[in-house]
Amino acid sequence: MKTKTYHISTLGSFAPRGCAGQDGYVIYHDSPRYAKATEDQLATWRESRSKAVRNAALTEIAERSLQVWRNK
C-alpha cells in the first residue's frame, strides 16, 4: 500500500482530529479512490482498522469541507 504524508497544519482548522503523529505528520493511503468516493464510502473507510485508510478518508472529508468553504 503506497502512502504519503502531510503536516497537519496544511489543512488549518479543517484538519481532521487525531490523525497526526507526535511529529505533526499524517500518514495516509495514496489512492485516487478517495477523491471519487461517495460520502457513504468515506464514512465506512473512516472506521477502517488500517490507520492509512482511515486517515485517507478523514483527509478527503476535510478537503471537501475546505473546498466548500473556499467556494463561498
Secondary structure by P-SEA (a helix, b strand, c coil): cbbbbbbcccccccccccccccccbbbbbbccccccccaaaaaaaaacccaaaaaaaaaaaaaaaaaaaaac
